[in-house]
């Protein structure tokens, strides 16, 4: 995060986090009716994009197509460069492709393409049922502060001034859950929020190898990264 963003987030959270990153979750599956009712029948989807955001999308659509066209041109140029590159460069490119394929396969193998473990009676399932009751925004700033995991967001979905409107919407105390990087051997955008009963939910970071990934890598050995003692 930039210095200005750090300062804004610190002021909004009331603490200086050890690390933080904006995250999203996947689509929440439809829970059993009685389970959702018992949880208060809260929303299972984020709010629709606000009008200003929709206007921005409409204005940005032509630029999106231009960007795709430039991307195709860039890909073609890259392909030509690879054809003309040295053997060593070609080997590095093939290794990078293989690494991406292995990472994508690991995501599926570990179930990281799923929103959560599927148990609505588990701590992760119960937490998920309240996710958008806390805030209708589609993202959460996940922050590690000492031995706590803080989740922050604007109270409602916004398209601008996200950081300036952010406030803590949920807090997971020490011992209730741990945050891990499930794929420490790869550059990736997945984190696992694992509760002490073994249930879990997947977070997708806005950035690849986010500040949280870097922090967890510094704190623990690969495959054992965690922020609290369960």
Backbone bond lengths (Angstrom), bond angles and torsions (degrees), N, CA, C in turn:
res aa  C-N    CA-C-N  psi(-1)  N-CA   C-N-CA  omega(-1)  CA-C   N-CA-C  phi
1 X - - - 1.461 - - 1.522 110.31 -
2 X 1.323 116.19 150.26 1.449 120.35 177.80 1.518 110.10 -72.25
3 X 1.341 115.90 165.15 1.462 120.26 -179.87 1.521 111.30 -61.35
4 X 1.339 116.77 -42.27 1.463 120.08 -179.94 1.517 111.09 -65.08
5 X 1.335 116.78 -39.51 1.465 120.50 177.48 1.512 110.20 -65.37
6 X 1.342 116.72 -43.31 1.465 120.72 177.94 1.524 110.84 -56.45
7 X 1.316 115.84 -45.26 1.467 120.34 -177.73 1.536 110.45 -64.84
8 X 1.324 116.73 -42.97 1.469 120.66 179.22 1.518 111.07 -63.01
9 X 1.332 116.24 -46.01 1.457 120.46 -179.06 1.523 110.81 -64.11
10 X 1.334 116.99 -42.29 1.459 120.18 179.24 1.526 110.82 -60.37
11 X 1.321 115.81 -43.70 1.464 119.74 179.88 1.531 111.17 -65.17
12 X 1.328 116.90 -39.94 1.460 119.97 -177.54 1.525 112.38 -72.92
13 X 1.333 116.75 -35.43 1.473 120.51 -179.48 1.518 112.09 -81.13
14 X 1.322 116.75 -25.55 1.457 119.98 -176.53 1.510 112.87 82.47
15 X 1.337 117.42 2.83 1.471 122.38 178.04 1.522 107.68 -142.39
16 X 1.321 115.43 163.54 1.456 120.35 172.76 1.523 107.54 -97.73
17 X 1.326 118.18 107.77 1.470 119.13 -177.00 1.521 111.69 -70.63
18 X 1.316 115.38 152.23 1.456 120.49 174.43 1.531 110.45 -69.06
19 X 1.320 115.57 -35.11 1.458 121.84 177.85 1.519 107.34 -164.44
20 X 1.329 115.97 153.09 1.461 119.91 -179.74 1.518 109.53 -155.54
21 X 1.326 116.04 153.49 1.464 120.74 177.09 1.522 108.61 -158.45
22 X 1.322 115.77 146.57 1.457 120.79 175.03 1.522 109.51 -77.48
23 X 1.332 115.14 133.86 1.461 121.26 -175.76 1.525 110.86 -134.19
24 X 1.314 115.23 159.72 1.457 121.96 170.72 1.520 108.12 -128.18
25 X 1.322 115.60 166.09 1.460 120.82 172.71 1.526 107.64 -116.97
26 X 1.316 116.76 164.85 1.454 120.70 176.61 1.522 111.16 -75.59
27 X 1.297 115.91 -177.84 1.459 121.45 178.51 1.522 109.42 -64.42
28 X 1.320 116.50 129.63 1.465 120.57 179.32 1.528 108.46 -77.20
29 X 1.331 117.54 123.22 1.469 119.66 178.40 1.536 110.77 -63.40
30 X 1.319 115.89 160.03 1.461 120.34 178.82 1.527 108.90 -73.74
31 X 1.342 118.54 118.38 1.464 120.50 179.96 1.528 111.02 -80.76
32 X 1.329 118.84 164.27 1.463 120.45 172.87 1.531 110.22 -56.41
33 X 1.310 116.25 143.38 1.467 121.16 -175.47 1.520 112.24 -54.60
34 X 1.340 115.72 -44.84 1.460 119.03 -176.64 1.530 111.64 -67.20
35 X 1.330 116.62 -32.40 1.461 121.03 178.79 1.523 110.01 -68.91
36 X 1.316 116.12 -45.57 1.463 119.36 179.46 1.522 111.19 -65.27
37 X 1.329 116.52 -39.46 1.467 120.06 179.38 1.525 110.26 -63.61
38 X 1.326 116.73 -42.77 1.463 120.58 -179.34 1.523 111.56 -64.99
39 X 1.335 116.09 -26.71 1.468 120.76 -179.92 1.525 112.10 -87.27
40 X 1.326 116.96 2.07 1.460 120.08 177.77 1.511 115.16 101.14
41 X 1.340 116.24 4.72 1.475 121.56 177.69 1.528 112.10 54.82
42 X 1.308 116.07 41.50 1.464 120.27 179.13 1.519 111.69 -72.23
43 X 1.329 117.76 167.09 1.474 121.67 -179.93 1.524 111.78 -66.66
44 X 1.308 115.27 145.23 1.456 121.23 179.79 1.519 111.90 -109.27
45 X 1.324 116.55 5.66 1.453 121.90 179.85 1.530 108.54 -135.74
46 X 1.308 117.99 152.92 1.467 119.33 173.60 1.514 109.74 -70.14
47 X 1.322 116.55 164.77 1.458 120.81 177.53 1.520 109.81 -66.47
48 X 1.321 115.68 158.23 1.460 120.31 176.24 1.527 109.59 -65.10
49 X 1.301 115.50 157.57 1.458 119.92 179.00 1.527 109.95 -61.73
50 X 1.335 118.99 132.58 1.459 121.62 179.16 1.520 111.44 -63.32
51 X 1.363 117.22 158.25 1.471 120.59 -176.88 1.515 114.16 -52.47
52 X 1.332 116.55 -40.75 1.464 119.03 179.89 1.517 110.89 -62.44
53 X 1.327 114.93 -39.17 1.458 118.70 178.67 1.518 111.64 -67.78
54 X 1.350 116.90 -38.89 1.456 121.12 178.21 1.528 110.24 -63.99
55 X 1.346 116.40 -38.46 1.457 120.28 176.91 1.524 110.23 -62.67
56 X 1.329 115.10 -42.17 1.458 119.31 178.83 1.522 111.48 -61.75
57 X 1.344 116.23 -39.99 1.471 120.01 177.84 1.518 110.43 -63.29
58 X 1.366 115.52 -44.41 1.468 119.87 -179.67 1.520 111.12 -61.10
59 X 1.333 116.48 -43.49 1.464 120.45 179.75 1.520 111.84 -70.16
60 X 1.330 114.66 -29.76 1.459 118.34 -176.06 1.514 114.32 -87.55
61 X 1.349 118.18 -11.82 1.463 120.94 -177.66 1.523 112.93 -57.84
62 X 1.360 119.31 -47.67 1.475 118.04 177.09 1.523 112.31 -57.80
63 X 1.335 115.85 -38.27 1.466 119.09 178.74 1.517 111.14 -65.56
64 X 1.354 115.57 -32.42 1.462 119.86 178.66 1.516 110.89 -62.78
65 X 1.350 115.62 -44.32 1.465 119.27 179.14 1.526 111.31 -66.08
66 X 1.329 115.44 -38.39 1.466 118.94 176.74 1.522 109.64 -63.01
67 X 1.357 114.99 -41.67 1.458 119.08 179.05 1.523 111.73 -62.29
68 X 1.355 116.42 -40.55 1.465 119.96 178.39 1.524 111.04 -63.47
69 X 1.353 115.17 -40.72 1.455 119.06 179.12 1.524 110.84 -63.28
70 X 1.348 115.29 -44.20 1.463 118.83 177.78 1.523 110.99 -63.51
71 X 1.351 114.78 -34.88 1.459 118.71 178.17 1.515 111.69 -64.64
72 X 1.335 116.85 -40.68 1.463 120.68 177.85 1.519 111.21 -64.89
73 X 1.334 115.24 -41.18 1.464 119.24 177.62 1.528 110.45 -63.09
74 X 1.352 114.20 -42.91 1.457 118.74 178.63 1.518 111.98 -63.19
75 X 1.360 115.81 -39.57 1.465 119.64 178.90 1.518 110.90 -64.53
76 X 1.339 116.30 -39.19 1.463 119.85 178.40 1.525 110.64 -64.49
77 X 1.334 115.30 -42.99 1.466 119.06 178.28 1.525 110.95 -62.50
78 X 1.336 114.73 -40.08 1.464 119.07 179.64 1.518 110.96 -64.25
79 X 1.343 115.98 -38.95 1.462 119.96 178.97 1.522 110.72 -63.38
80 X 1.327 116.42 -41.91 1.468 120.62 178.46 1.526 110.04 -63.64
81 X 1.349 115.52 -42.77 1.462 119.02 179.26 1.527 111.07 -60.79
82 X 1.350 115.86 -39.61 1.466 119.30 -179.83 1.523 110.65 -64.87
83 X 1.348 115.28 -38.18 1.466 119.23 179.18 1.531 110.71 -62.65
84 X 1.337 114.84 -34.66 1.460 119.78 -176.82 1.528 112.74 -94.87
85 X 1.323 116.60 -3.06 1.461 120.05 -175.58 1.519 111.44 -75.55
86 X 1.310 114.78 167.91 1.460 120.77 179.15 1.520 109.93 -73.83
87 X 1.293 115.64 165.71 1.470 121.09 179.82 1.527 110.87 -59.19
88 X 1.338 115.99 -40.10 1.465 119.52 -179.60 1.512 111.96 -63.61
89 X 1.333 116.52 -41.52 1.461 120.40 179.29 1.520 110.82 -66.10
90 X 1.308 117.80 -39.46 1.456 121.64 177.97 1.526 110.73 -63.52
91 X 1.327 115.96 -40.21 1.464 120.31 178.53 1.524 110.79 -63.54
92 X 1.345 116.90 -41.59 1.469 120.27 178.71 1.525 111.05 -64.50
93 X 1.324 116.55 -38.72 1.465 119.96 178.60 1.524 110.70 -65.26
94 X 1.324 117.63 -43.70 1.463 120.97 178.79 1.523 110.73 -63.77
95 X 1.333 116.31 -37.73 1.465 119.98 178.54 1.523 110.82 -65.19
96 X 1.341 116.72 -39.61 1.463 120.16 178.76 1.522 110.65 -66.21
97 X 1.326 117.38 -39.96 1.463 121.01 177.47 1.518 110.93 -62.85
98 X 1.317 116.20 -43.77 1.458 121.24 179.16 1.520 110.75 -63.02
99 X 1.327 116.00 -39.51 1.465 120.63 179.01 1.533 110.81 -62.91
100 X 1.336 116.72 -41.83 1.466 120.28 178.30 1.522 111.36 -64.61
101 X 1.320 116.48 -39.83 1.462 119.83 178.47 1.522 110.89 -65.19
102 X 1.322 116.92 -41.59 1.468 120.63 178.45 1.524 110.66 -63.87
103 X 1.353 116.51 -40.61 1.456 120.62 178.17 1.524 110.92 -63.14
104 X 1.323 117.62 -46.15 1.458 121.07 -179.14 1.533 111.18 -63.83
105 X 1.330 115.99 -37.47 1.460 119.64 177.90 1.527 110.61 -66.89
106 X 1.336 116.76 -38.24 1.465 121.00 179.29 1.526 111.11 -66.21
107 X 1.332 117.30 -36.18 1.461 121.40 177.72 1.527 109.70 -57.95
108 X 1.320 116.56 -46.63 1.467 120.65 -179.70 1.524 110.68 -69.67
109 X 1.325 117.08 -43.92 1.465 121.19 -177.63 1.526 111.83 -60.49
110 X 1.324 117.47 -38.55 1.463 121.88 -178.87 1.526 113.12 -87.14
111 X 1.334 117.01 -1.01 1.460 120.21 179.79 1.510 113.79 77.28
112 X 1.333 116.91 16.98 1.462 120.22 -177.00 1.525 112.75 -76.69
113 X 1.335 116.58 -3.62 1.453 120.55 172.59 1.531 111.02 -86.69
114 X 1.333 116.43 -0.99 1.462 122.36 177.88 1.525 109.78 -101.61
115 X 1.324 116.81 152.45 1.461 121.04 -178.44 1.523 111.62 -70.26
116 X 1.340 117.13 -41.43 1.470 120.17 178.42 1.511 109.37 -155.35
117 X 1.331 116.07 -178.24 1.465 120.28 -172.52 1.520 113.79 -72.29
118 X 1.325 118.03 -13.84 1.461 121.41 175.25 1.518 115.70 100.28
119 X 1.333 117.40 -5.33 1.462 120.68 -178.99 1.535 109.48 -94.84
120 X 1.340 116.62 105.54 1.457 120.30 -178.32 1.523 112.54 -69.35
121 X 1.335 117.42 -18.42 1.467 120.59 179.16 1.531 111.58 -88.29
122 X 1.322 117.21 -8.84 1.451 120.68 178.15 1.519 111.03 -78.64
123 X 1.327 115.78 167.06 1.461 120.76 -178.38 1.533 111.31 -61.72
124 X 1.331 117.10 -38.52 1.463 120.29 179.66 1.525 110.78 -65.79
125 X 1.326 116.95 -42.76 1.456 120.56 178.86 1.519 111.89 -63.18
126 X 1.329 116.72 -42.94 1.463 120.39 179.30 1.533 110.51 -65.86
127 X 1.327 115.82 -39.33 1.461 120.05 178.45 1.529 110.72 -64.71
128 X 1.327 115.72 -39.68 1.453 121.69 -178.87 1.528 111.61 -63.94
129 X 1.331 116.74 -35.61 1.461 120.75 -179.25 1.526 112.20 -65.28
130 X 1.325 117.03 -19.49 1.463 121.06 179.44 1.542 112.24 -103.48
131 X 1.314 116.23 2.68 1.462 120.87 -170.93 1.524 112.74 -55.21
132 X 1.328 117.30 -53.10 1.460 120.38 -177.13 1.523 112.96 -90.25
133 X 1.329 117.74 -2.72 1.462 120.12 171.22 1.527 109.62 -72.52
134 X 1.324 116.19 -31.56 1.462 121.18 179.34 1.527 111.46 -71.56
135 X 1.327 116.29 -37.13 1.464 122.10 -179.04 1.523 107.84 -162.27
136 X 1.321 115.98 140.12 1.464 120.16 178.74 1.525 112.34 -86.53
137 X 1.344 116.56 0.13 1.468 120.17 178.43 1.524 109.17 -68.40
138 X 1.325 116.54 148.96 1.464 120.61 -174.68 1.520 113.29 -82.74
139 X 1.330 118.37 -8.15 1.458 121.47 -179.01 1.528 110.50 -121.33
140 X 1.325 114.39 162.41 1.457 121.09 172.49 1.529 108.04 -133.59
141 X 1.322 114.54 135.93 1.454 119.09 170.03 1.529 105.87 -86.04
142 X 1.305 116.65 112.91 1.462 121.93 179.24 1.525 107.09 -95.32
143 X 1.327 115.91 120.18 1.463 120.69 -174.68 1.527 109.99 -125.85
144 X 1.307 115.98 138.03 1.461 122.05 174.51 1.513 107.24 -99.57
145 X 1.324 115.73 120.14 1.462 120.81 -178.48 1.522 108.25 -130.03
146 X 1.320 115.98 98.66 1.456 119.19 -176.31 1.517 109.45 65.94
147 X 1.329 116.23 -119.64 1.457 119.71 179.89 1.530 111.60 -106.29
148 X 1.316 116.66 20.42 1.463 120.47 178.48 1.515 111.43 -114.64
149 X 1.328 115.27 153.86 1.461 121.94 171.36 1.519 106.73 -111.84
150 X 1.329 116.31 116.72 1.458 121.61 -179.08 1.516 109.62 -104.47
151 X 1.329 115.95 139.61 1.447 121.64 173.12 1.519 107.55 -117.47
152 X 1.316 115.96 126.27 1.464 120.92 -176.29 1.520 109.71 -129.58
153 X 1.339 115.05 154.87 1.466 121.03 179.49 1.514 108.75 -170.28
154 X 1.326 118.49 162.58 1.458 119.68 168.52 1.533 108.49 -63.57
155 X 1.336 119.59 149.58 1.468 120.68 179.82 1.520 112.84 -57.68
156 X 1.344 116.02 -34.54 1.456 121.62 179.34 1.519 109.84 -128.84
157 X 1.321 115.59 161.76 1.459 118.71 -179.12 1.522 110.24 -65.31
158 X 1.308 115.40 133.96 1.465 121.62 179.65 1.522 108.62 -133.24
159 X 1.332 115.34 159.98 1.459 120.46 177.08 1.519 111.33 -108.43
160 X 1.346 117.25 -15.71 1.460 122.18 177.23 1.525 108.83 -136.92
161 X 1.302 117.23 165.95 1.474 125.06 176.38 1.536 111.83 56.89
162 X 1.311 115.54 35.57 1.464 120.25 -179.26 1.517 111.94 -58.13
163 X 1.320 116.76 -50.08 1.463 120.22 -176.78 1.529 111.44 -65.26
164 X 1.324 116.10 -41.10 1.471 120.67 -175.71 1.519 112.48 -67.01
165 X 1.332 118.05 -23.78 1.465 122.04 -177.45 1.523 112.94 -101.27
166 X 1.322 116.49 -1.54 1.461 120.66 -174.87 1.527 112.46 -68.25
167 X 1.309 115.60 140.40 1.465 122.12 174.11 1.524 108.38 -146.15
168 X 1.319 116.74 158.66 1.463 120.85 179.62 1.529 109.17 -66.71
169 X 1.332 116.54 126.43 1.465 120.65 179.48 1.524 112.00 -113.44
170 X 1.324 117.35 -14.65 1.463 120.83 177.06 1.516 108.82 -159.40
171 X 1.329 115.60 151.36 1.456 121.31 178.56 1.515 108.92 -138.71
172 X 1.318 115.50 132.34 1.465 120.87 177.61 1.524 107.44 -108.54
173 X 1.329 117.92 113.54 1.466 120.58 -176.81 1.521 112.68 -67.15
174 X 1.312 115.50 164.10 1.464 121.48 175.89 1.519 109.98 -57.12
175 X 1.320 116.02 138.23 1.446 120.92 177.18 1.510 114.14 91.43
176 X 1.348 118.25 -17.99 1.464 119.96 -178.35 1.526 112.22 -85.37
177 X 1.321 117.47 -27.16 1.461 120.66 -178.59 1.518 109.97 -161.53
178 X 1.310 115.47 161.20 1.460 121.79 174.51 1.521 108.61 -128.89
179 X 1.308 115.69 150.33 1.457 121.64 176.60 1.521 108.47 -106.58
180 X 1.319 117.59 128.55 1.456 121.00 -177.12 1.521 110.81 -132.35
181 X 1.314 113.67 155.82 1.464 121.44 169.12 1.528 106.01 -96.62
182 X 1.341 118.31 105.86 1.470 120.24 -174.78 1.531 113.56 -75.27
183 X 1.327 117.22 -10.86 1.468 120.83 -178.15 1.530 109.96 -130.59
184 X 1.317 117.91 58.67 1.469 120.29 -174.06 1.519 113.78 -64.46
185 X 1.325 117.25 -19.31 1.469 119.29 -179.44 1.523 112.58 -81.39
186 X 1.330 117.00 -8.38 1.460 121.13 -178.88 1.529 110.74 -120.27
187 X 1.328 116.34 153.36 1.451 119.97 165.19 1.523 106.41 -75.15
188 X 1.315 117.24 118.40 1.449 119.33 -172.43 1.525 111.61 -147.73
189 X 1.339 115.94 172.76 1.463 121.29 -178.21 1.528 111.73 -119.94
190 X 1.342 117.62 22.58 1.458 121.26 -177.65 1.528 111.33 -112.20
191 X 1.321 114.89 141.01 1.460 122.49 171.46 1.517 107.41 -132.12
192 X 1.312 115.35 153.50 1.458 120.60 -179.57 1.522 108.95 -117.72
193 X 1.323 115.97 123.71 1.455 121.69 173.97 1.517 106.61 -99.13
194 X 1.332 116.02 104.03 1.463 121.37 -173.66 1.529 109.85 -107.99
195 X 1.324 115.30 123.45 1.458 121.32 -179.64 1.523 110.43 -86.89
196 X 1.330 116.24 162.56 1.465 119.90 -172.07 1.521 113.48 -66.85
197 X 1.357 117.75 -17.64 1.463 119.59 176.88 1.528 111.60 -85.22
198 X 1.342 117.10 3.69 1.465 121.46 178.43 1.517 113.82 94.58
199 X 1.322 118.17 -12.60 1.457 120.34 178.04 1.529 109.74 -73.74
200 X 1.318 117.16 158.67 1.455 119.88 -174.22 1.523 111.02 -153.18
201 X 1.330 114.58 160.98 1.461 120.67 170.07 1.519 108.76 -138.78
202 X 1.327 115.24 151.92 1.459 122.18 -175.39 1.526 110.59 -97.15
203 X 1.316 115.82 132.51 1.458 122.44 174.71 1.526 108.39 -111.16
204 X 1.321 116.28 137.40 1.461 121.26 176.02 1.515 108.31 -111.00
205 X 1.319 116.31 119.85 1.460 120.12 -176.40 1.523 111.01 -79.55
206 X 1.330 114.54 152.32 1.457 120.62 -179.73 1.524 110.89 -66.44
207 X 1.318 116.88 -30.92 1.453 122.44 -178.88 1.524 110.10 -115.28
208 X 1.320 116.17 146.75 1.452 119.86 171.75 1.532 108.10 -73.13
209 X 1.342 114.24 139.49 1.464 119.95 -177.33 1.530 109.19 49.02
210 X 1.323 114.08 64.23 1.461 121.84 -176.21 1.527 111.17 -70.97
211 X 1.327 114.44 177.52 1.467 120.59 177.03 1.530 110.60 -59.47
212 X 1.325 117.32 -34.45 1.465 120.44 177.94 1.523 110.71 -66.68
213 X 1.332 117.65 -42.48 1.465 120.01 177.28 1.527 110.68 -58.86
214 X 1.329 115.33 -45.40 1.458 120.25 -178.55 1.525 110.91 -63.73
215 X 1.320 116.21 -42.32 1.464 120.64 -179.67 1.527 110.67 -63.46
216 X 1.324 116.22 -47.07 1.462 119.80 -179.26 1.525 111.19 -63.04
217 X 1.308 116.52 -37.90 1.467 120.02 178.88 1.524 111.00 -63.89
218 X 1.322 117.30 -35.86 1.467 121.00 179.15 1.523 111.83 -71.87
219 X 1.336 116.58 -33.21 1.451 120.92 -173.50 1.520 114.12 -80.73
220 X 1.347 116.04 -33.62 1.448 118.81 -172.29 1.511 111.92 -134.81
221 X 1.316 114.83 166.41 1.442 120.65 175.20 1.524 108.62 -73.32
222 X 1.336 118.53 153.03 1.462 121.31 178.44 1.526 111.69 -52.33
223 X 1.338 115.10 133.93 1.454 120.62 179.20 1.501 113.92 85.68
224 X 1.357 117.84 -7.76 1.456 120.43 -177.52 1.522 112.20 -124.64
225 X 1.345 117.08 9.91 1.453 120.94 -174.84 1.512 111.43 -62.73
226 X 1.334 116.18 130.87 1.450 120.68 176.11 1.515 108.82 -159.87
227 X 1.351 115.05 160.17 1.449 118.95 -173.10 1.508 113.21 -110.83
228 X 1.315 118.00 -13.47 1.453 120.87 177.05 1.513 109.03 -141.41
229 X 1.274 116.92 159.72 1.469 121.16 176.21 1.506 109.29 -89.30
230 X 1.346 116.04 118.29 1.462 120.11 -179.73 1.519 109.83 -69.99
